[in-house]
Amino acid sequence: MRSGSTSSSTTEPEDYPVTERPARESVRRRLDEIAADPFAKHANVKRYKEGGPNSFRLRHGQWRAIYRIDREAQEMQVQIIDTRGSVYR
């Protein structure tokens, strides 16, 4: 399955402190793993009810990623990667 990005956080990764960049990249690596088999059970992944039936939330430390799976297009679309306090606003 392809992984794509439909929108990103309002803050670009370069704006985060240097200490947070590895964590953000770790979330991206996890998303790549999920994209390889999106229908398998993955740790710290739950349905994201506010996003619709094909939306999911990945929890990784203080970081969250919201993504959708488009079954017809065989694509996983990452909607946002941000810190816990910012992603749900």
N, C-alpha and C positions, 0 to 999 in steps of 0.2 A: 504494500500500500504506500502511496506517495504521501509525503508530509509537506504541508504548505503553511504559509502564514497569511491570515486575512487582515489582521490588524495587530498592532503592538501596543505596549504600554506607552503612556504619554511621556515617560522618561526613558531616554535612550541608555543603553548599558554603560556608555562612557561617563554618564552623569553619576553613576553609583560609585561609592568608595571602592578603592582597589580591593579591599578585603571581601567585598560582596560579589565581585565578578566571577570568581571560581564557583560560587554557589549557583549563580544564574546559569553558567555554562553546564553545571552538573544537571540542572533541570532540563536543559536542552538535550543533553545526552539521554536522559530518561525518556524524553518524548520520542527520540529516535528509536529507542528500544520498543516503546509502545507501538510506534508506527509499523514496526516489523510484523507485529501480530496484535492488532488493536482489539480483537474480540476475545483474547485470552484474559484470564484474571491477573491483574497487576496489583502489586502492593501499593497502598496509599492512593488508589484511584476509586472515585465514586461518581455516580451520576450527578450532574449539576442541574438540578430541577429548574432553576430560573432560565436556563438556556435552551430548553426544549428536550425532546426525547432522545436526541443523538448527541447531547452535550455531556462532557465529563470534566471532572476536576482532579488534577494531580496535586498532591500535597508533598512537599519536599522541604523539611525544616520550616523556616519562616516564609518560604516561597510557595506560590500557587501558580498553576497554569490551567487555563480554561481552554478546552479544545472541543471540536465537533468532528464527528465521523460522518462523511458523506458516502453512504454505501453504494449508491449508483455510480458515482465518479471514482470509487475506490481511493478516496483521499481523506487524509486527516488534516483538518485546518486548525492551527493554533490561533486562538483569538487574543489571548493576553498571557504574559508572564510578568508577575510583579510580586511584591511582598504581600503578606497576608492582609495587612490593614488597607492596602490600596486596591487590591484586585476586585473586591466585592462592591466597590462604590459605584 
